[in-house]
C-alpha cells in the first residue's frame, strides 16, 4: 500500500513538472511539483508566501508558476486583463473559497453566472446614489466618534484608533444590513466583537485553504465547542451565532408576510420570495451576513487606521489638508460637507489615494479563472481554466509607477495630475472587473467623510506606536505587522474650532 502511494505521488509530480499545460511557465520546479512551498511560507512561517512570490519574480521574471495550478503575473498593466469586466467571464478559483469558510456567500461564489445572480440582489444597495442617501446616517455615526474622541481628550485616556474606526464602520454597515445599528459606538466601544471575530477568521485563512474541513466544522459545531477546540475562534463562533439568529428572524418575518419593503434593509432583500428557494436558506443568509458585515467594517477601518497614523506622523501634511478643508467646505470643525463636495478637494483626494495605496486593502492572492479564453502574456499561452493572479501589493509598491513606494507622499498624486497622468487607475484595493468589491462606494464615502472630520477637528500625538505597528509583514487577507493586526494608539491633545 505504501509503495503504491509513493508510486502514484511520483507520477503526479512528474506530470506536473514535465507534462502539465503550465510546464513552460517559468518558476521553481519544487513549486510546480507541490503545494509544500506555499504551505511552508503561509502556514508554518505565518503569512509569508507573498514575499516568496516576490523572490520568484526577481529570479524568473514577470510571469511565474507559483504552485502546481496558479500563475502569478507582476505586470500592473496586465491587471485589467486578469480582472476583466464586461462579457468576459471570470470564475473564482474553487481552491479560494475555503479560505473564509463561507462558500455560500457572494464573495466565494465560483461560477461567473451564479455570482451575477447573487450580486444583483445587493448591487442597488451599494450604488453611488444609495450611498449618498446614507449620508445623514453616516454623519450621525461620525458625530458619535467625534464625541468619543472629545471625551478621551478630557479624560486624558489613550485611544486605540483601530477600535474607534471599526466602531464607526461596524455601526454603519450593521445599520444598513438590519435597519438598526449594533451600537458599537455606544455600548461596546472601544472593544468590538465584529473586529475580533474577523481578526480570528483572517488569521486562519491559510489553515482553511489547506484544510477546508476545519471551515466546515466551524459552520456546524456549536459556538461553545468551537471556543473550547480553538480559543482564538471564540469571538468568531459567537458572532456567527448572532448573525444566524438575525437571519432566522428575517426569514421568519418574511414567512409571516411582515416584510413589505425589500429595500428597507439588505436582509429584507435577501429573503425576497421572488428569489429561488436555494438562495434563501438559513445557511446562505448567515454566510452572506457575515461577509457583508465583515467586509463592510474591517478593511475600511484598517485603511482609516493607517491613514490616521501617517497624517499624525507627518504633521505638515495634516496641516496642509486642514488648511484645504478650512478654506473650502469646512470653515468650522463641525461642518458637515457632503461626500460629493469632499471629492472635489485635490489634496484630500491625494491623501485618500495615498492611504489606499499603502493600505493595499485585501493583501491575499485572489485568482481569477478565464473559462473561455487562452490568455497570452509575454509569448506564454495560459490555457482556459488556469487561476491567474496579479496581487495588489505588487501593483501598489511598483517603484516605476510609485517612486520611493514605502513613503507616504500625497503630493505624488498632485504632481501626476499636473503631468496629465491618471494614477488612480493603479489603485486596486477594490479589485476590478465584474467581481470588483461590492462596497467600493460606501468605503470611499466613509474614507472621505471620516478623514475630513478627523483632520479638521482634532490634534493628536502617537502613543507607544511606531512604523512597526502598521508594517506589512504578514499576509492574513489584510496585512498584519509582526506584532499582530495593525494598531495605532494616540492621545487627543487638542480640539480645533
N, C-alpha and C positions, 0 to 999 in steps of 0.2 A: 504493500500500500504506500509506504513512504517513498519507495523507489519510483512508483508510478507518478506520485505527486511531484517529485523533483523533475521527472522527465517532462511532465506537462508544463511546469513552470519554465523549463529551459526552452521549450518550443515557443511559448508565449514571448519570452524575452527575445529570441532570435527573430520572430515575426516582427515585433515592434521595432527592432533596430534595423533590420535589413529588408523587410518586405512591406511594411506598413505604408499607406499612402503618404504619410508625412516624413518618410525616411530621408528625403532630400533636404528637409528644412534644417538649417544649422542649429547646433546645440550640443550639449554634453551627452554622450552615449548613455550614461547612467540615468539621466533624467528621461531620456527617450524610452529606456527599458523598464523603469519602475517609478512608482509614486513615492519611493522612500526619501528622495531628496527633498521633496515638498513636505513630507511628513516630519522629517528631521528638523527643518528650519521653522515650520509653523507650529508644530505640536511640542517637540522636545525643547527647542530653543524659545518658543513662545512668540509667534507673530513676526518672524524674521525672514520669511521667504521673499518678501518684496525686495530686499537688498541683495539676496542671492540672484534674483532675476536681473537686477541691475548689473551685477558682476558678469552674468552670462552675456548681456548685451555688450558690455565693454570688451569681451573676448570674441564674440561671434558676430556682432553687427546688429542692425536694426530689427531683424526678424529672427526669433528663437523659438524652438520647440522646448517648452519649459517642463512638460511631463508627457506621458505617452499619448495624450489626447489633445492637448491645448497648444495653441501658438500665440505667442505674445509679440506685438509689434510696437516699437517705441516711437514711431514717427507721429508727431502731433497732427500733421496734415493728412494723415490717413484715418484719423478718428471718425470722421463722418462717414467713411466707407464701412467701418465695422458697426457703428451705432447708427445705422441708416434709418430714414423715415420713409414716408410716402407709402407706395405699394410694394416696397422691397421688404419681404418678410424676414423677420429676425426672431428666432426662438430663443428662449433661455437654455442654457446648458443644464440638462437634467441633474448633473452632478452638483450644481449650485444650490438647488432647492433645499437639501437637508440642512444647510448652514444655519437657518433660522428656526428649523423645526416647525415650520408653518407652511406646509405645501399647498394649502387651500387658499392662501392669500393671493392678491393680485401680483405682488412682487415676486412670488415663487411660481406663478403660472408659466408652464413651459411653452405650449403651442401659441403661436402668434395670434391665431383667430380667437382662441379661448381668452387670451389676455385682452383682446379688443373688447369682447363682450363684458368682461368684469370691469374693465377700466371705464367703459361708457357709463356705468352706474354712478361713478364718482366724479367724472370729468366736470360736470357743471358746478359742483361744489367748490372746485379749485380754479375756476376760470378767473381771469383778472377782474371781471365785473363782480363776481361773487365775493372775492376777497376784498374789493373796495367797499362792498356793502357791510363787511365785517368791521370796518374801521372804528365805529363807536365802541364796540365790544373790546377790540384790541386796545383802544386808548384807555378804556376803563382798567384793564389789566396793567398797563404801563403806569397809570396813576397810582395803583396799589404798590407797584415796585418802587416808585419814587418815594412813597411814604415809608416803606420799609427801609430804604437807604437813609432817609432823613432820621428815622428812629435810631438807626445804627450810629449815625454821627452823634446824636445827643447822648447815647449810652456809651460811646467810645468802644463799641464792640467790633470785632473783626468779621468781615463779610466774606463768605466763600461765593464768588461770583458765579461759579458753575451751578450752584444750587439756586441762586437768585434768578438767573436767566432761565433755568429749567422750570422754575415755578411759573414764570410768565408763559413760556411756550406750552407747558403742560396744561395750564388753565385755559389757554386759547383753544387748543385742539380738542380737549375734553368737552368744552362748551359746544364746539362745532359738531362733535360726534353725537352727543347725548342731549343737546339742548340746555345743558346746565354745566357749570364748571365743577371740577373736582375740588376746588378750593385750596390748591397748594399754597397760594399767596396768603391765605387766611389762616389755615389750620396746621399745615404740615411743614411750612417753611421754618428753618432752612433745609430740613430733610425732605426727601422726595422719593417715595417708593417706586414711582414710574422710572425715574432716573436710575435708581439702584437695580431695578429689575432688568433694564436694558444693559446696564453695565455687566450684569451677570450673564445675560444672553450673549453679548458680544465677546466676552472673554471665553465663551465656549464654542464659538463658531468653527474653529478648526477641528475640535473634537467631533462636533456634529457632522462635519464634512467627511471625515474618515470613518466615523462610527454612527451612521444615521439612526440606528436602533435606539440610541440614547434619546434622540429627539422624540421618537415615537413613545417611549416610556414617560418622558416629561409631560406629554399631552394626555396620557391615560391614567397615570398614577395620581392619587390624592395629594394635595399640597403638603400635608404633614409628613407623608412618607418621602416625598422628593427632598424636603428640607432635611430629613434625617439622613438620606443617602448622600446628599450633596448640600451642605450648609450654604454654599455660595449661591445656590439656586432658590433659596428660601423666598426672597422677595419676588422673584420671577414667578414662582409657583402660586403665591398668594395673589399677585396682581392678575395673573391669568384667571384665577378663580373669580375675581371680582368682575373682569370683563365678561366671563362666561355668564355670570348672573345677570349682568346688564343685557347681554344678547338674548338670554332666555326671556327676560322681561319684554324686550322689543317684539319677539316672536309671539308672546302671549297676548300683548296688546293688539297686534295685527290680527291674530286669530279671533279676537273678540270684536273686531271692527272698530277699535278705539283709536286707530291712527288714520286720520283723514287727509293729512297733508304730508306727502312723502318728502317734500322739500324742506320741512322744518328742521330735520337733522339728518346726518349721514346714515344713522342706523335706521331711520324711517325709510330711507330709500333702499337700503339693503334688504328689507323684509317686504318690499313691494310684491304683492301677489302676481303681478304681471311677469315676474322673473321665473325662470324654470325652478321647479321644486328643489333640485340638487344645488342650486345657488343660494338657498335659504335655510340650510341646515344649521343647527346649533354649533357644530364644529367649525363650519366655514365662517359664520359670523364672529365667533370667538377669535379665530386666527386673523381675520380681516381687521377686527377691532384692535387687536394687539399691534398689528403692523402700522395702522393709521395713527394710533396714539403714539407709538414709539418713534416712528419716522417723523411725525409732526412736532415732536418735542426735543428729542435728543440731539440730532445733528445740528439743528439751528441754534440750540443752546450752546453746543460745543463751539460753533463758529462765533457766536457773540462773546463767549469767554475769551477766545483767542484775540479777537479784535480789541476788546477792552484792555487786555494785557499790553498789547503793542501801543495803544494810544496813551495809557498811563505811563508806560516806559519811555515813550517818545513825546514828551510834553509839548515840544514845539509843534508837532503835528496835531496834537489835540487842540492847542490854542488856535492854530490856523483853521481847523474845522469849526471851532466855536465862533470864531470871527465871521466865517461864512454864514453860519446859521443865524447869528445875532443880527447881521446886516441884511438878511433876506426874509426868511419866513418864520424866525423865532426871536422876535425882539425881546420877549420875556422868557424866562426859563420854563414856564408852564404853558407856553404857546402850544397849540395843537395843529400843526400843519398837516395836510393830507399826504398820503403816500405819493400821489401824483406830483405835488409841489416839491417834495423832498427829492424825487427822482431827477428833477431839473438842476440840482445843485452839483456842479462839476467836481468839487473837492470831496463832498460826501460820497458821490458815486465812485470816485477813485479809492476812497478808504474802504468802501464796501467790496469793491473788486479785489483789492489787495488782501483784504481779510479772507475772502472766499478762496483766493489763490493759495494762501498759506495754510488755511484750514483743510483744504482738499475735499472735505465732505466725506463721502464713503471711501475709505482707503483700500477696501478689499478689491480683489480682481473679480470683475463681473463680466463673464464671457457672453458673447452673442454668437448665435449659430445661423449662418446663411443656409437655409434648407434647399434653395433652388438655384444657387449661383456658385460658380467656381470663382473664387476671389484670387486675383493676381496681384502680387506685391514684389517689386524688385526682381521680376522674372520667375518667382516661385509661384506655382499653382497650388492653391489651397482648396481641396475638394469640398463640395457641399457636405454639411453635417459636421464640419470641424469647428469646435469652440475657439473663437478668436477674441483677443483682449488687447486693449491699449489702456493701461492703468492711468488714472487721473494724476497720480503722484508724478509720473514721468512727464506728463504734459505741463503741469504747473511749475515743475522745477527745471525745465529745459533752459539752459543758460543762453541759447541762441535766441530765444524769444524773450526771456526774462533775465537779463544780465544780473549777476550777483543775486541769484534766486532766493537765498536764505534771508535776505534783508527785507524788512518791512518798509516799502517805498511807494506810497500812494502817488508820488509825483511821476512815476513811470507811466501811469495811465494818462495823465495830463499831457505829457510830452509826446506820447504815441498819438493821441488825438490831434495834437498840433501838427504832426507829420502826416496826418491823413490815414493812420493805421487804425484798424479796428481790433484791438487786443481782446475785447470780451469774447471773441469767437473761440478763444483758447480756455475759457472758463468751463470746466467740465464737472463741477460739483454735482450737478443735477443730471448727468449723463446727457444723451441727445437721442434724437430719432423717435421712433414710435413707442419706445419704452422709457422715455425720459421721466424724471421724477414728477409724480403727480402734484406734489405740494410746492412746486417752484415759486408760484406767485405768492402764496402765503409766507414762504420763507423770506422772499425779498421784502414784502411788506413789514414783517417783523424786524428784519435787519435794519431797514431804513428808519423805522419809527423808534425802535428801542435805542439804537446807537445815537440818533439825533438827540433824544431826550437825555440820555446818559451823559453825553459830552456837554450839552448846553447847561445842564443843571448842577453837575457835581464835580468837585475836585477830589482826587483820591491819590493815595500812595500805596505801592505794593508792600505787602507784609509777608515776610518769610517766603517769598516767591521769586523764582529766577527763571531764566530760559529753560532750565532743566525740567521745570514743572509742566511746560507746554511743548516739549520736544516731540518730534516724530520719530520715536524709537521702535515702536512695535505696531503692527497692523492687526487690530481686532475689530474689523468692519469700519471703525473710526480709529484714527491714530491715538495711541497712548504713549506716554513717556515711560521710561524705565521705572518710574515711581508708581505708575498706575494711570487711571484716567486723568485727563488734564484738570488741573486745579489752580485757581488764582485767588489768593487771599488778599484783601485790601482793607485799609482804613479809610473811611469817608472823612476827609479833612475840611471840606467846605461845601456850602450850598451857594450857587451863583444865582443872583436875581435877574 
